[in-house]
Amino acid sequence: MPKQGSDANLKVLAAPGWLTREYVQQRLRSYLKESKLQLQKLHIQPATANGENYASVMTRIIVEYTDKDMCQHTDNFIVKTTFADKDPASHLLEQYGVYVREMDMYEEELPKLAKIIQLELGDSRKMFARTVYVDREHDSIVFEDMSLEKYCVADRLKQLDRNHTQLVLEKLAKFHAAGAVLNERQPGIYGQKYDRCFFNKHTQAYKPIMQNMLRALITSIEDDKALHQRYAAKLSGVIDHIMEYGERTMELSKGDFATLCHGDLWTTNIMFNYLNDGTPDNMIFIDFQFSVWSSPAIDLHYFFCTSVQNDLHRNHQAELVQFYYQNLVDALTKLKYKGQVPSLFEFQLQFQARAFYGVFCSLVFLAAMLHNGPEEFSIEKALSPSEADAAVRVAVYKNELYRKKLREILPMLDHKGLLDEM
């Protein structure tokens, strides 16, 4: 999940056995509509750093081929595939349907959404990586390598400034508007396929992870008398109720605006390209394993709590929600959305009603996202009952960058009553 910052930290992963020259050649012929294409060379290398991705394996393939006119070409693609069946993460993640869902997104939904955004909203900027091939037999997706177009992930440790944040919110509003309109045109398109994120009515497989992490958080602040004395008991209460309160955030009330949400919206799942002066020019969304039909407020809370700089999160949140809302309404209006569009006041209430989602993001996931230690953190370590892995979890929370944030996060959550029994 977290970026480690250099190629030296790339983890050497065995390429899937089925990823052969013949396999790649067939896919390229179909994708490029070149039946006489001949693959000359295939280079395979890992595409993710240690700890960068917890739910899949990313492999970069570099291909050298000739077309029907015998012209030489070199190109890069990304192959995203599941963990091996023996990995504990696979068993957990399958209960959330993440592998099938992402294949559905890349094969069925993203092309439709991109078309709406480009043709009807008039935004020609790229929104997603183009799908080359969805392989359901191998639970894998092949898509274009956006690094070739100079897209890259922002520094997850520095987090996003206002320019980056507003660009994400502008594009997110269009993504959400297109999802709502597509569902209106094809009623029920998202109902059953996109019915579960980290919290849902079908499985609580993430519960051990969330509780283990919160226990590690409590242990990690034992050396800070003031923090421990003030918050340890309250955090223990959060452990008892985290699934119940989290599931409440996913419930839709009458009049709520709902749409297809990204579901896992943080810096590593966003790629930017830049102008020569360093200003972000465009961004794309990647990684749609947890996409879900719900309130867009869950994407906003997740993004604010994990990805934007402290001052923006702490002092400008309502302003950023308004910025997103204005872009959402503009897009819905252009798309002639017939459903009920909430007022800004109503949408702010909808956002506040899901504030507990910020507890989950800030206290369970954020420490792992900011982890930059020598030892890789993983779902397996988050799940493990061993004392050694429990110690690793505590060390993740003792990261000074996270501890500094925690001293602001805990009072902010406490003042809102989000650490109390609700």
Helices and strands as residue ranges (DSSP letters): G 7-9, H 21-32, E 38-46, E 57-66, E 72-81, H 88-94, H 98-104, I 105-109, H 110-115, I 116-120, E 131-135, E 140-144, G 146-149, H 162-185, H 207-220, H 225-250, E 259-261, G 267-269, E 270-274, E 280-285, E 292-294, H 297-307, H 310-315, H 317-334, H 344-352, H 356-360, I 361-365, H 366-369, H 379-383, H 387-397, H 400-415
